[in-house]
Amino acid sequence: MKRLLILLVIPLFAFTAFHKYYISVTQIEFVQNKQSVQIITRIFIDDFEKLLRTRYDESITLGGENEPSNANLYIERYLNEKIKIKINNKEVNFTFVGKEYDLDLVKCYLEIEGVKKIESFEISNEVLFDLFSDQQNIIKTKINSKQKSVILITQNRSALLKFN
C-alpha cells in the first residue's frame, strides 16, 4: 500500500517544479499599398491579467462576461507605455485598434498609419518586464518583403532593424 501511495504522489511533486515560460509574440507587417504598419501582439491572458491587476485594478478579469468596460483603456495605456517604435529614426505612435481572445491568449491589434517607406525600424518592447524578470518578447517582422526576428529580454529591451 505504501509503495502504491509513493508511486502516486511522486509524479505530483514533479509538476510543482514545472517552470513556466513568460513569452509574448509581436508580429509586425508593413502593408505598403495601405501605407500602414499592422501589429499583432499575443500575450498570455493569465499573465496580462495579473499585470493589469497589479497596476490598475485588483479585480479586473479579462475575457468572458465579467470583463469590465474599462479593460481596453487599461490595455491601451499599458501598451502605449511599454512599446515604443521609431521608423526611419523618427518616433511614431500607434493606434490601439482592439483585441480578441484566442484560447489562452489575448491578441492586441495596433496600427501605424501614413508610413510611405521603411528603411529602419526600431522597437522597444518591455511588455511584462515589470512583472516577470525572465520575460521574453519575440518580435517578428515582415517589412519590404524581408522577414526578420529578434528576441527582447530585460537586459536587451530594444532592437534596430535595417531594411534598405
SVG drawing of the C-alpha trace seen along z (x, -y; Angstrom):
<svg xmlns="http://www.w3.org/2000/svg" viewBox="-21 -62 42 64">
<polyline fill="none" stroke="black" stroke-width="0.4" points="0.0,0.0 2.8,-2.4 4.5,-1.7 1.3,-2.5 0.9,-5.7 4.5,-6.7 4.1,-5.9 1.0,-8.1 2.5,-11.0 5.9,-11.3 4.6,-12.4 2.6,-15.2 5.8,-16.7 7.4,-16.7 4.7,-19.0 5.2,-21.5 8.7,-22.1 7.5,-22.8 8.9,-26.1 6.5,-28.4 7.8,-30.4 6.9,-34.0 6.7,-34.9 4.9,-37.3 5.0,-37.3 4.6,-40.5 4.1,-40.3 4.8,-43.5 3.9,-43.8 4.3,-46.8 1.4,-46.9 2.9,-49.4 -0.1,-49.9 -2.1,-50.9 0.8,-52.9 0.2,-51.0 2.2,-49.1 0.0,-46.4 0.9,-44.9 -0.5,-41.9 0.8,-41.3 0.0,-38.0 0.2,-37.8 -1.0,-35.0 -4.2,-36.1 -3.3,-35.0 0.0,-36.9 -1.6,-40.0 -4.5,-39.8 -2.0,-39.5 -0.1,-42.6 -3.3,-44.7 -4.4,-43.7 -1.1,-44.8 -1.0,-48.1 -4.6,-49.3 -7.4,-47.3 -7.1,-44.3 -10.4,-42.9 -10.0,-43.0 -10.9,-39.9 -10.0,-39.5 -12.4,-37.7 -15.8,-36.4 -18.9,-38.1 -17.1,-39.7 -14.6,-41.8 -15.1,-45.4 -15.8,-48.0 -12.6,-49.8 -10.3,-46.8 -9.5,-48.2 -8.5,-51.5 -6.0,-49.8 -4.6,-47.6 -4.1,-50.5 -2.5,-52.6 -0.1,-49.8 0.9,-49.0 1.5,-52.7 3.9,-52.8 5.7,-49.6 6.0,-49.5 8.0,-52.3 8.6,-52.4 10.8,-54.5 10.6,-54.4 13.5,-55.8 14.8,-57.3 11.6,-59.1 9.4,-58.2 5.9,-57.2 2.7,-56.5 0.4,-53.5 -3.3,-53.3 -4.9,-50.6 -7.4,-49.1 -8.8,-46.4 -8.3,-43.0 -9.7,-39.5 -9.2,-36.3 -7.8,-33.1 -7.8,-30.2 -5.3,-31.3 -4.0,-34.3 -5.2,-37.9 -4.4,-39.3 -3.9,-43.1 -4.2,-44.9 -2.2,-48.0 -1.6,-50.1 0.6,-52.9 -0.8,-54.8 0.7,-57.1 4.0,-55.2 5.3,-55.6 8.6,-53.7 10.7,-51.9 14.4,-51.9 14.9,-51.3 12.6,-50.1 13.4,-50.3 11.3,-48.7 11.4,-48.7 9.1,-46.1 9.0,-46.0 5.7,-44.2 5.5,-42.2 9.2,-43.0 7.9,-44.8 6.2,-41.6 8.5,-38.8 12.3,-39.1 12.6,-36.2 10.0,-37.5 11.0,-37.2 9.3,-39.3 9.7,-37.8 9.5,-40.3 8.8,-39.0 8.8,-41.5 7.8,-41.4 8.9,-44.7 9.8,-45.4 9.3,-41.6 12.1,-40.8 11.4,-38.8 13.5,-39.4 13.1,-38.2 14.6,-39.2 14.1,-38.2 14.0,-41.0 14.8,-40.4 15.1,-42.6 18.8,-43.1 18.2,-43.9 14.9,-45.7 15.1,-47.1 16.3,-46.3 17.1,-48.2 16.4,-46.5 17.5,-47.9 15.6,-47.3 17.5,-49.4"/>
</svg>
